[in-house]
Amino acid sequence: MNKLKITGERFHPEIGGKASLEHFSRYFFTKKIIENKVVLDIACGEGYGSFYMSKFAKKVFGLDIIKDTIDHARFNYSNKNLKYEQSSIYEIPFEDNFFDIVVCFETIEHVIDQLKAIIELKRVLKKDGVLIISTPNSMEYNDKNNPLLSKFHEKELSKLEFINLISSNFNFINELSQSFIYGTMIEPDESVLNYIEYESSEFLGQKWSIPKKEFFIVLASDLNHEFKFPYMVFNNYNLSLTEIDFLVGLKLKKIKNNFRYRLIDFLFSPYDWLKKILKN
């Protein structure tokens, strides 16, 4: 399998944990909207999202500015109705009014001229087309809170800045947010979940709070599509375990590198050696 170098600039599925849940759930969210549609996945990265959408869409085009990334996507995530091309978000190689849906996840914050990018995305959308776009909340993702990720961003947006950028180019927008939670769900059996109640309180000394809105998501169009959005809970227990294992591994590595641990380990090594001999 052709592999890309992990730099922190883009997401890689093998990273697992929280990042996987964040990215996978956004593409999962598009499932019903893109059915039998012609879709553009701009800044598609290594192609996992384009590939997922190709299972439901009529046709998907994945575009990315990096040639190695496109080569990787073609090699690892191919489908008969999926095509990858190298392209800048400023100069999309398609005619006007070509796509039913344009998906632009975690991209606009990497762009210098954000208005120019939005205008170009709208150019390739059909008159009744829909732009599905997301960006990190600048209050949560910034140089102070997430310096590793923020160093690859040109400009992070507040909610107001993000909404103004999109609404200045589209007549109708639907505002959503994405939060990450660790918790439990209690619901009636065989029922449709139509609301979620958050409890922010202190219980037996444990403090709980309403989850932070880490990402903003907007669906924009010049027509009012009146989307009906469910409260979506995307869970993957194995991905959570992956992150836990990773964090525990880092902690153990730090402990084992501690001088006191190494000294005790050295002092007890003859005992361990003797124990093995007696056991045999």
BAFI-3210 file (N, C-alpha, C; in Angstrom, 3 decimals, decimal comma, padded with zeros to 6 digits):
// residues 280
n [1|2|3|4|5|6|7|8|9|10|11|12|13|14|15|16|17|18|19|20|21|22|23|24|25|26|27|28|29|30|31|32|33|34|35|36|37|38|39|40|41|42|43|44|45|46|47|48|49|50|51|52|53|54|55|56|57|58|59|60|61|62|63|64|65|66|67|68|69|70|71|72|73|74|75|76|77|78|79|80|81|82|83|84|85|86|87|88|89|90|91|92|93|94|95|96|97|98|99|100|101|102|103|104|105|106|107|108|109|110|111|112|113|114|115|116|117|118|119|120|121|122|123|124|125|126|127|128|129|130|131|132|133|134|135|136|137|138|139|140|141|142|143|144|145|146|147|148|149|150|151|152|153|154|155|156|157|158|159|160|161|162|163|164|165|166|167|168|169|170|171|172|173|174|175|176|177|178|179|180|181|182|183|184|185|186|187|188|189|190|191|192|193|194|195|196|197|198|199|200|201|202|203|204|205|206|207|208|209|210|211|212|213|214|215|216|217|218|219|220|221|222|223|224|225|226|227|228|229|230|231|232|233|234|235|236|237|238|239|240|241|242|243|244|245|246|247|248|249|250|251|252|253|254|255|256|257|258|259|260|261|262|263|264|265|266|267|268|269|270|271|272|273|274|275|276|277|278|279|280]
n.u [000,844|000,599|001,955|001,496|003,562|003,237|002,578|001,099|-000,319|-002,479|-005,236|-004,865|-006,205|-005,104|-004,261|-006,236|-008,386|-009,666|-009,447|-010,110|-012,829|-013,902|-013,386|-014,411|-017,131|-018,092|-018,095|-019,836|-022,148|-022,881|-024,124|-026,986|-027,546|-025,984|-026,783|-027,004|-025,978|-023,805|-020,664|-018,243|-015,266|-013,410|-009,987|-009,318|-007,505|-006,015|-007,961|-009,881|-012,387|-013,599|-013,784|-015,581|-017,919|-018,379|-019,712|-022,344|-022,986|-023,672|-021,490|-018,138|-015,677|-012,450|-010,366|-007,106|-004,330|-001,784|000,409|001,515|-000,321|-002,652|-001,784|-001,498|-004,179|-005,383|-004,146|-004,861|-007,580|-009,751|-012,516|-015,142|-016,781|-015,378|-013,062|-009,841|-008,102|-005,388|-005,425|-005,849|-007,782|-008,489|-008,641|-010,567|-010,844|-013,321|-016,367|-018,754|-021,542|-021,542|-021,522|-023,653|-023,310|-020,908|-018,295|-016,472|-014,387|-012,685|-010,839|-010,975|-009,691|-007,063|-006,552|-005,403|-006,697|-009,729|-012,293|-012,098|-011,821|-014,345|-016,013|-015,136|-015,841|-018,610|-018,997|-018,699|-020,832|-024,169|-027,169|-029,106|-027,532|-025,635|-023,441|-021,394|-019,732|-017,053|-015,308|-012,729|-013,580|-012,426|-012,080|-011,448|-009,560|-006,561|-003,447|-002,741|-004,269|-004,104|-001,376|000,126|-001,630|-002,577|-000,440|-000,439|-002,498|-003,876|-005,776|-007,876|-011,357|-013,909|-017,268|-018,997|-017,439|-017,165|-019,848|-020,554|-018,806|-019,772|-022,544|-022,481|-022,288|-024,225|-027,759|-029,255|-028,561|-027,709|-026,997|-024,796|-023,173|-020,307|-019,505|-017,394|-017,805|-017,523|-019,373|-022,642|-025,648|-029,101|-032,124|-035,526|-036,505|-036,637|-037,349|-037,538|-034,924|-035,427|-034,577|-031,948|-030,881|-028,790|-026,856|-025,436|-023,572|-022,680|-021,835|-021,570|-019,042|-017,897|-017,397|-019,372|-019,903|-021,461|-020,702|-018,027|-018,314|-016,562|-016,218|-017,558|-020,247|-021,657|-024,384|-024,919|-026,801|-028,386|-030,991|-033,784|-033,545|-034,589|-033,588|-033,885|-032,501|-031,252|-030,357|-027,172|-025,335|-022,251|-020,488|-017,604|-016,367|-013,993|-012,218|-012,024|-010,796|-008,374|-007,197|-007,017|-005,244|-003,011|-002,450|-002,000|000,229|002,103|002,300|003,347|005,793|007,020|007,174|008,888|011,219|012,016|014,432|014,329|012,656|014,211|016,415|015,333|014,438|016,865|018,037|016,335|016,644|018,434|016,870|014,625|015,905|016,774|014,315|013,246|014,984|014,471|011,827|011,966]
n.v [-001,204|002,163|004,785|007,918|010,501|011,363|014,490|016,189|018,134|017,210|014,909|011,422|008,227|006,085|007,194|007,203|007,253|010,290|012,151|010,584|009,997|012,582|013,302|011,130|011,170|013,515|012,990|010,834|012,167|013,354|011,438|010,937|013,262|013,311|011,249|009,684|011,915|014,264|014,836|017,023|016,684|018,755|019,479|016,813|015,227|012,176|010,556|008,916|009,908|010,710|008,245|006,930|008,472|007,855|005,484|006,063|008,289|009,476|010,153|010,957|013,435|013,839|016,345|017,675|019,723|018,715|016,618|014,079|013,290|012,935|010,844|008,876|008,605|007,627|005,148|003,824|004,280|003,640|003,648|002,797|004,942|007,111|009,714|011,202|014,314|016,621|019,818|023,327|025,068|027,535|027,428|025,484|022,735|022,552|023,139|025,874|025,534|022,697|020,719|018,899|018,801|020,268|019,419|020,582|020,125|021,122|022,912|025,618|027,168|026,807|028,363|031,258|033,436|033,516|034,351|034,378|031,640|030,652|031,860|030,576|027,924|028,206|028,845|026,414|024,995|023,824|025,734|025,049|023,720|022,454|023,572|022,000|022,713|022,949|024,136|024,620|025,789|028,857|029,621|027,332|025,971|027,152|029,039|028,911|026,832|024,639|024,354|022,726|021,971|024,469|025,759|025,158|026,554|029,297|031,245|031,115|030,878|032,677|031,937|033,946|035,186|033,048|032,466|034,925|034,973|032,840|033,413|035,770|035,005|033,146|032,530|031,082|029,481|026,757|026,333|024,407|022,590|020,812|018,610|016,979|014,173|012,325|009,914|008,684|007,280|007,493|006,220|005,618|002,266|001,152|003,616|006,861|009,078|012,292|014,523|015,891|015,997|017,902|017,714|019,788|019,744|018,961|015,869|013,596|014,603|014,711|016,727|017,751|018,908|020,882|019,863|021,333|023,362|022,348|022,417|024,181|023,717|024,280|024,270|025,476|027,234|028,579|028,077|027,298|024,476|023,270|021,333|018,534|017,901|015,275|014,740|013,739|011,064|009,812|006,978|005,076|002,518|001,080|002,889|004,747|003,170|002,799|005,346|005,559|003,444|004,465|006,811|005,692|004,184|006,223|007,321|005,158|004,901|007,286|006,888|004,669|005,752|007,282|008,085|006,926|004,724|003,203|002,671|001,117|-001,010|-002,023|-002,821|-004,872|-006,714|-009,018|-010,599|-011,138|-012,632|-014,850|-015,863|-016,744|-018,862|-020,678|-021,230|-022,667]
n.w [000,000|-000,919|000,944|002,633|003,989|007,372|008,470|010,001|008,784|007,327|007,674|008,425|008,022|009,506|011,846|013,797|016,789|018,303|016,187|013,969|014,442|014,247|011,540|009,973|010,682|009,546|006,787|006,832|007,511|005,101|003,623|002,946|001,567|-000,724|-002,353|-005,479|-006,755|-008,494|-007,350|-005,905|-004,175|-002,650|-002,007|-001,259|000,042|001,074|000,018|001,299|002,093|-000,319|-001,526|000,214|-000,212|-002,865|-002,829|-002,642|-004,170|-007,550|-009,136|-008,232|-007,838|-006,791|-005,698|-005,254|-004,307|-004,115|-005,788|-005,027|-003,129|-004,645|-006,305|-004,359|-003,537|-005,876|-006,013|-003,646|-003,039|-005,038|-007,350|-009,625|-010,290|-009,462|-009,616|-009,585|-009,490|-009,884|-008,568|-007,884|-005,419|-006,288|-009,041|-010,399|-012,486|-014,097|-015,875|-015,576|-013,304|-012,850|-010,794|-008,512|-005,775|-003,660|-001,618|001,070|003,329|006,231|004,958|004,108|006,028|005,449|003,314|001,639|000,220|000,994|000,200|-002,595|-003,007|-002,171|-004,057|-006,370|-005,784|-005,788|-008,450|-009,866|-008,957|-009,528|-010,217|-008,374|-006,641|-003,764|-001,290|000,992|003,755|006,118|009,052|011,538|014,839|015,734|018,347|019,658|018,133|017,748|017,878|020,551|021,795|020,027|018,768|016,990|014,912|014,082|012,906|010,252|009,225|007,438|008,082|010,782|011,552|013,275|014,395|013,461|011,453|009,679|008,951|007,767|005,591|004,005|003,686|002,270|-000,295|-000,860|-000,959|000,907|003,981|006,124|009,432|011,369|014,039|015,264|017,808|020,208|022,209|025,264|026,692|027,703|026,270|026,829|025,907|024,794|023,932|020,539|019,382|017,825|017,983|018,803|020,083|022,092|025,393|027,307|030,235|032,514|035,217|038,672|039,979|042,502|043,070|040,572|037,768|035,068|031,748|029,128|025,851|023,953|021,015|018,496|015,744|012,923|010,692|007,554|005,315|002,198|-000,274|-003,247|-003,424|-001,312|000,342|002,547|004,463|006,647|009,571|011,544|015,002|015,124|016,254|016,196|016,634|017,473|019,003|018,862|017,695|019,729|021,672|020,408|020,574|023,361|023,945|022,640|024,135|026,667|026,052|025,507|028,066|029,541|028,268|029,011|031,770|031,908|030,980|033,022|035,525|038,122|037,744|035,970|037,592|039,674|038,154|037,264|039,688|040,452|038,447|038,757|040,461|038,843|036,898|038,389|039,160|036,746|036,186|038,304|037,741|035,419]
ca.u [000,000|001,299|001,679|001,939|004,240|002,374|003,209|000,207|-001,087|-003,731|-005,636|-004,608|-007,088|-004,391|-004,010|-007,232|-008,785|-010,590|-009,373|-010,854|-014,256|-014,239|-013,361|-015,325|-018,529|-018,487|-018,447|-021,040|-023,240|-023,272|-024,641|-028,317|-027,581|-025,244|-027,288|-027,238|-025,556|-022,432|-020,079|-016,843|-014,617|-012,258|-008,931|-009,771|-006,497|-005,592|-009,036|-010,794|-013,717|-014,118|-014,123|-016,807|-019,055|-018,609|-020,607|-023,726|-023,164|-023,634|-020,077|-017,368|-014,377|-011,611|-009,313|-006,143|-003,260|-000,530|000,445|001,736|-001,580|-003,541|-001,248|-001,837|-005,621|-005,657|-003,614|-005,461|-009,027|-010,316|-013,856|-015,468|-017,421|-014,536|-011,914|-009,009|-007,322|-004,613|-005,987|-005,969|-009,158|-008,726|-008,837|-011,138|-010,896|-014,645|-017,173|-019,745|-022,786|-021,265|-021,729|-024,833|-022,830|-019,480|-017,908|-015,229|-014,177|-011,404|-010,000|-010,991|-008,723|-005,735|-006,547|-005,062|-007,811|-010,889|-013,424|-011,856|-012,084|-015,793|-016,573|-014,807|-016,683|-019,975|-019,001|-018,856|-022,092|-025,392|-027,982|-029,780|-026,534|-025,422|-022,089|-021,284|-018,417|-016,785|-014,046|-012,591|-013,936|-011,170|-011,967|-010,918|-008,378|-005,735|-002,033|-002,613|-004,869|-003,666|-000,286|000,583|-002,542|-002,754|000,701|-000,726|-003,664|-003,663|-006,681|-008,989|-012,532|-014,937|-018,549|-019,507|-016,642|-017,488|-021,208|-020,524|-018,102|-020,625|-023,823|-022,265|-022,273|-025,357|-029,023|-029,749|-027,569|-028,107|-025,863|-024,666|-021,892|-019,850|-018,872|-016,859|-018,265|-017,379|-020,534|-023,580|-026,940|-030,274|-033,252|-036,529|-036,283|-037,395|-037,930|-036,734|-034,345|-035,750|-033,930|-030,906|-030,840|-027,475|-026,858|-024,178|-023,716|-021,682|-022,477|-020,611|-017,707|-017,448|-017,988|-019,708|-020,246|-021,938|-019,531|-017,664|-018,508|-015,200|-016,247|-018,775|-020,614|-022,706|-024,904|-025,277|-027,377|-029,211|-032,379|-034,077|-033,802|-035,288|-033,076|-034,282|-031,312|-031,378|-029,193|-026,376|-024,312|-021,378|-019,666|-016,792|-015,714|-012,628|-011,394|-011,774|-009,795|-007,094|-006,632|-006,669|-004,018|-001,922|-002,125|-001,415|001,574|002,963|002,511|004,269|007,123|007,553|007,510|010,048|012,409|012,332|015,647|013,976|012,139|015,325|017,258|014,635|014,438|018,224|018,261|015,515|016,922|018,930|015,738|013,853|016,723|016,713|012,941|013,090|015,741|013,735|010,588|012,293]
ca.v [000,000|003,431|005,553|009,299|010,897|012,076|015,759|016,957|019,089|016,594|013,727|010,097|007,293|005,202|007,905|006,691|008,087|011,422|012,737|009,713|010,218|013,899|013,323|010,138|011,541|014,559|012,334|010,050|013,138|013,705|010,238|011,109|014,459|013,109|010,083|009,850|013,254|014,454|015,464|017,442|016,680|019,641|019,171|015,478|014,519|010,875|009,951|008,037|010,516|010,623|006,836|006,648|009,107|007,218|004,352|006,543|009,323|009,057|010,292|011,794|013,917|014,271|017,266|018,119|020,486|017,978|015,491|012,821|012,949|012,414|009,528|007,983|008,369|006,760|003,814|003,196|004,490|003,731|003,135|003,021|006,251|008,044|010,208|012,167|015,241|017,623|021,131|024,341|025,480|028,783|027,166|024,146|022,448|022,135|024,242|026,447|024,785|021,289|019,791|018,987|019,005|020,506|019,149|021,304|019,908|021,514|023,413|027,069|027,772|026,649|029,179|032,671|034,253|032,682|034,805|033,888|030,203|030,445|032,263|029,515|026,775|028,500|028,831|025,057|024,448|024,093|026,795|024,479|022,902|022,694|023,550|021,502|023,224|022,989|024,750|024,584|026,953|029,542|029,717|026,050|025,621|028,332|028,839|028,613|025,541|023,576|024,941|021,816|022,065|025,852|026,241|024,914|027,357|030,685|032,066|030,432|031,731|032,620|031,582|035,113|035,339|031,928|032,669|036,096|034,581|031,986|034,063|036,848|034,410|032,232|033,080|030,296|028,660|025,990|026,332|023,284|022,532|019,461|018,512|015,661|013,841|011,027|009,838|007,596|007,682|006,818|006,503|004,552|001,232|001,207|004,941|007,797|010,112|013,582|015,615|015,497|016,858|017,955|018,052|020,385|019,801|018,226|014,677|012,803|015,180|014,745|017,844|017,470|020,160|020,802|019,752|022,511|023,293|022,378|022,698|024,723|023,133|025,051|023,873|026,731|027,108|029,709|027,645|026,831|023,037|022,881|020,059|018,116|017,275|014,578|014,820|012,596|010,592|008,893|006,325|003,924|002,099|000,651|004,071|005,315|002,313|003,066|006,552|005,247|002,647|005,355|007,680|004,844|003,852|007,394|007,453|004,094|005,232|008,349|006,284|003,774|006,575|007,962|007,533|006,087|003,459|002,435|002,229|000,003|-002,116|-002,563|-003,484|-006,084|-007,607|-010,338|-011,344|-011,629|-013,663|-016,024|-016,350|-017,484|-020,123|-021,573|-021,609|-023,687]
ca.w [000,000|-001,011|002,165|002,678|005,214|008,315|008,851|010,861|007,984|006,897|008,433|007,884|008,734|010,429|013,105|014,735|017,921|018,196|014,846|013,058|014,669|013,727|010,081|009,410|010,916|008,592|005,523|007,105|007,530|003,730|002,950|002,369|000,721|-001,973|-003,085|-006,917|-007,162|-008,970|-006,162|-005,861|-002,857|-002,831|-001,031|-000,841|000,817|000,549|-000,747|002,040|002,092|-001,685|-001,736|000,962|-000,877|-004,158|-002,621|-002,633|-005,188|-008,952|-009,518|-007,307|-008,273|-005,684|-006,144|-004,248|-004,943|-003,996|-006,725|-004,301|-002,464|-005,680|-006,683|-003,253|-003,583|-007,034|-005,738|-002,469|-002,893|-006,382|-007,597|-011,038|-010,428|-008,694|-010,374|-008,869|-010,311|-009,166|-008,858|-006,839|-005,137|-006,997|-010,471|-010,506|-013,935|-014,547|-016,385|-014,665|-013,037|-013,160|-009,668|-007,649|-004,403|-003,422|-000,235|001,380|004,756|006,834|003,862|003,946|006,957|004,853|002,104|001,861|-000,270|001,276|-000,608|-003,959|-002,992|-002,096|-005,353|-007,321|-005,444|-006,250|-009,920|-010,411|-008,444|-010,258|-009,620|-007,200|-005,955|-002,332|-000,741|002,373|004,125|007,562|009,476|013,002|015,633|016,079|019,804|020,130|017,333|017,522|018,228|021,978|022,151|019,117|017,965|015,929|013,782|013,650|012,125|008,841|008,860|007,049|008,899|011,418|011,538|014,308|013,798|012,737|010,235|008,787|008,440|006,873|004,365|003,185|003,395|001,300|-001,635|-001,028|-000,451|002,038|004,669|007,306|010,352|012,278|014,735|015,582|019,120|020,540|023,550|025,900|027,567|027,468|025,733|027,376|025,034|024,764|022,933|019,291|019,201|017,042|018,837|018,201|020,798|023,031|026,567|027,917|031,650|032,945|036,668|039,445|040,523|043,278|042,969|039,180|037,037|033,673|031,080|027,755|024,969|023,182|019,564|017,968|014,313|012,348|009,406|006,887|004,019|001,543|-001,615|-003,661|-003,259|000,036|000,253|003,776|004,961|007,984|010,142|012,820|015,872|014,704|017,178|015,463|017,645|017,105|020,239|018,573|017,491|021,055|022,307|019,748|021,161|024,750|023,895|022,249|025,263|027,707|025,582|025,734|029,512|029,950|027,739|029,857|033,067|031,753|030,746|034,272|036,143|039,268|037,219|035,401|038,696|040,335|037,203|037,273|040,966|040,524|037,313|039,195|041,017|037,697|036,243|039,250|039,115|035,496|036,281|039,194|037,104|034,409]
c.u [000,877|000,936|002,237|002,613|003,284|003,106|002,386|-000,652|-002,438|-004,000|-005,293|-005,437|-006,374|-004,064|-004,971|-007,668|-009,750|-010,613|-010,168|-012,353|-014,705|-014,376|-014,361|-016,777|-018,995|-018,879|-019,701|-022,274|-023,759|-024,087|-025,980|-028,373|-026,980|-025,761|-027,636|-026,902|-024,132|-021,739|-018,618|-016,366|-013,334|-011,277|-009,210|-008,753|-006,207|-006,734|-010,046|-012,226|-014,377|-014,586|-015,426|-018,010|-019,380|-019,524|-022,077|-024,006|-023,154|-022,198|-019,400|-016,031|-013,614|-010,469|-008,407|-004,969|-001,929|-000,558|000,618|000,466|-002,567|-003,085|-001,608|-003,324|-005,979|-005,250|-004,424|-006,982|-009,670|-011,721|-014,231|-016,109|-016,658|-013,301|-011,175|-008,247|-006,561|-005,118|-005,929|-007,433|-009,509|-009,056|-009,307|-011,404|-012,228|-015,426|-018,157|-020,929|-022,640|-021,702|-023,060|-024,437|-021,337|-019,215|-016,548|-015,000|-012,765|-010,405|-009,868|-009,988|-007,292|-005,512|-006,258|-006,223|-009,095|-012,103|-013,291|-012,179|-013,590|-016,460|-016,317|-015,629|-018,116|-020,067|-019,292|-020,116|-023,249|-026,222|-028,717|-028,826|-026,334|-023,938|-022,148|-019,871|-018,256|-015,456|-013,940|-013,055|-012,644|-010,990|-011,352|-009,635|-007,621|-004,319|-001,848|-003,091|-004,367|-002,552|000,173|-000,296|-002,590|-001,609|000,504|-001,889|-003,260|-004,520|-007,806|-010,144|-013,391|-016,248|-019,093|-018,763|-016,991|-018,859|-021,244|-019,873|-019,020|-021,901|-023,682|-022,303|-023,441|-026,604|-029,513|-028,609|-028,215|-026,887|-025,912|-023,331|-021,574|-019,102|-018,371|-017,222|-017,770|-018,558|-021,387|-024,861|-028,039|-031,459|-034,256|-036,210|-037,191|-038,078|-036,995|-036,224|-034,600|-035,232|-032,864|-030,909|-029,453|-027,611|-025,475|-024,251|-022,557|-022,388|-021,421|-019,181|-017,166|-018,160|-018,193|-020,121|-020,764|-020,728|-019,286|-017,935|-017,150|-015,142|-017,591|-018,999|-021,759|-023,090|-025,449|-025,788|-028,118|-030,688|-032,572|-034,484|-034,540|-034,868|-033,603|-033,136|-031,646|-030,211|-028,373|-025,321|-023,509|-020,399|-018,852|-015,950|-014,254|-011,691|-011,057|-010,717|-008,414|-006,414|-006,205|-005,367|-002,806|-001,479|-001,481|000,014|002,558|003,299|003,508|005,689|007,800|007,989|008,789|011,343|012,841|013,520|015,318|013,474|013,289|016,251|016,635|014,633|015,797|018,483|017,502|015,811|017,520|017,802|014,893|014,584|016,657|015,334|012,690|013,794|014,974|012,439|010,818|012,805]
c.v [001,251|004,294|006,960|009,579|011,698|013,317|016,548|017,930|018,528|015,342|012,442|009,094|006,423|005,870|007,422|007,717|009,207|012,007|011,909|009,922|011,548|013,871|012,349|010,585|012,633|013,940|011,481|010,946|013,433|012,613|010,447|012,259|014,188|011,944|010,435|011,246|013,221|015,351|015,845|017,399|017,475|019,454|017,809|014,726|013,160|010,044|009,104|008,576|010,456|009,202|006,482|007,228|008,449|005,998|004,758|007,547|008,718|009,082|011,242|012,161|014,417|015,123|017,633|018,770|019,736|016,728|014,150|012,345|012,345|011,036|008,480|007,616|007,417|005,322|003,080|003,275|004,693|003,149|003,522|004,392|007,351|008,428|011,267|013,042|016,205|019,006|022,036|024,678|026,771|028,570|025,725|023,828|021,860|023,372|024,736|025,496|023,286|020,330|020,023|019,367|019,281|020,320|019,773|021,231|020,316|021,992|024,921|027,766|027,661|027,610|030,644|033,576|033,439|033,073|034,300|032,398|029,914|030,790|031,178|028,250|026,995|028,449|027,447|024,361|024,768|025,139|026,312|023,594|023,315|022,589|023,058|021,808|023,267|023,674|024,660|025,892|027,610|029,719|028,458|025,657|026,896|028,043|028,436|027,202|024,376|024,077|024,055|021,927|023,478|026,354|026,025|025,770|028,779|031,626|031,208|031,403|031,558|032,236|032,724|035,307|034,273|032,127|033,844|035,763|033,790|032,720|035,222|036,325|033,468|032,819|032,381|029,492|027,937|025,861|025,117|023,396|021,081|019,489|017,099|015,359|012,464|010,908|008,631|008,146|006,848|007,201|005,356|003,531|001,460|002,556|005,792|008,884|011,475|014,779|015,035|016,489|016,769|018,353|018,576|020,591|019,100|017,067|013,814|013,291|015,267|015,875|017,462|018,780|019,901|020,773|021,022|022,287|023,464|022,738|023,306|024,065|023,947|024,356|025,128|026,473|028,388|029,358|027,131|025,359|022,498|021,485|019,791|017,318|016,542|014,969|013,563|012,276|009,526|008,286|005,192|003,555|001,729|001,825|004,730|004,499|002,549|004,280|006,301|004,457|003,513|006,231|006,903|004,471|004,989|007,554|006,407|004,375|006,294|007,797|005,464|004,528|007,342|007,281|006,578|004,717|002,587|001,891|001,017|-001,235|-002,815|-003,366|-004,807|-007,079|-008,946|-011,209|-011,948|-012,767|-014,971|-016,678|-017,176|-018,827|-021,125|-022,064|-022,709|-024,976]
c.w [000,000|000,200|002,058|004,009|006,091|008,825|009,859|010,084|007,569|007,710|007,679|008,689|009,755|011,756|014,187|015,763|017,561|016,784|013,841|013,200|014,080|012,206|009,466|009,541|009,962|007,245|005,677|007,048|006,111|003,042|002,249|001,367|-000,650|-002,815|-004,532|-007,430|-007,735|-007,947|-006,400|-004,421|-002,995|-001,687|-000,406|000,000|000,213|-000,019|-000,008|002,016|000,719|-001,973|-001,019|000,233|-002,207|-004,047|-002,746|-003,749|-006,598|-009,459|-008,549|-007,955|-007,048|-006,197|-004,983|-004,966|-004,965|-004,873|-006,006|-003,613|-003,450|-006,138|-005,632|-003,297|-004,719|-006,747|-004,667|-002,405|-004,272|-006,424|-009,029|-011,278|-009,701|-009,505|-009,561|-009,848|-009,407|-009,561|-007,634|-006,633|-005,867|-008,477|-010,663|-011,973|-014,407|-014,991|-015,327|-014,489|-013,298|-012,053|-008,954|-006,225|-004,424|-001,936|000,018|002,895|005,173|005,787|003,876|004,866|006,452|003,676|002,436|001,464|-000,146|000,442|-002,046|-004,055|-002,986|-003,426|-006,406|-007,048|-005,937|-007,773|-010,476|-009,882|-009,380|-009,517|-008,374|-006,391|-004,508|-002,003|000,697|002,822|005,644|007,824|010,991|013,641|016,117|017,583|020,397|019,410|017,003|017,996|019,687|022,311|021,306|018,206|016,815|014,699|013,215|012,784|010,626|008,341|008,484|007,886|009,448|011,597|012,791|013,616|012,948|011,422|009,201|008,140|007,457|005,537|003,436|002,763|002,412|-000,133|-001,899|-000,360|000,812|002,662|005,846|008,201|011,277|013,006|015,053|016,903|019,338|021,980|023,968|026,852|027,256|026,886|026,389|026,500|025,094|023,685|021,726|019,092|018,359|017,972|018,193|018,998|021,714|024,186|027,189|029,389|032,018|034,456|037,352|040,143|041,195|043,090|041,557|038,443|035,573|033,021|029,671|026,824|024,160|021,697|018,898|016,488|013,940|010,990|008,826|005,584|003,357|000,134|-001,957|-003,666|-001,835|-000,011|001,479|004,245|006,360|008,585|011,432|013,723|015,604|015,749|016,451|016,452|017,041|018,309|019,994|018,351|018,818|021,787|021,719|020,364|022,604|024,806|023,570|023,420|026,404|027,326|025,785|027,212|030,006|029,479|028,596|031,210|032,964|031,470|031,991|034,954|037,283|038,804|036,711|036,497|039,394|039,435|037,176|038,556|041,070|039,396|037,742|039,752|039,886|037,000|037,035|039,208|037,854|035,549|037,134|038,558|036,073|035,079]
res [m|n|k|l|k|i|t|g|e|r|f|h|p|e|i|g|g|k|a|s|l|e|h|f|s|r|y|f|f|t|k|k|i|i|e|n|k|v|v|l|d|i|a|c|g|e|g|y|g|s|f|y|m|s|k|f|a|k|k|v|f|g|l|d|i|i|k|d|t|i|d|h|a|r|f|n|y|s|n|k|n|l|k|y|e|q|s|s|i|y|e|i|p|f|e|d|n|f|f|d|i|v|v|c|f|e|t|i|e|h|v|i|d|q|l|k|a|i|i|e|l|k|r|v|l|k|k|d|g|v|l|i|i|s|t|p|n|s|m|e|y|n|d|k|n|n|p|l|l|s|k|f|h|e|k|e|l|s|k|l|e|f|i|n|l|i|s|s|n|f|n|f|i|n|e|l|s|q|s|f|i|y|g|t|m|i|e|p|d|e|s|v|l|n|y|i|e|y|e|s|s|e|f|l|g|q|k|w|s|i|p|k|k|e|f|f|i|v|l|a|s|d|l|n|h|e|f|k|f|p|y|m|v|f|n|n|y|n|l|s|l|t|e|i|d|f|l|v|g|l|k|l|k|k|i|k|n|n|f|r|y|r|l|i|d|f|l|f|s|p|y|d|w|l|k|k|i|l|k|n]
***
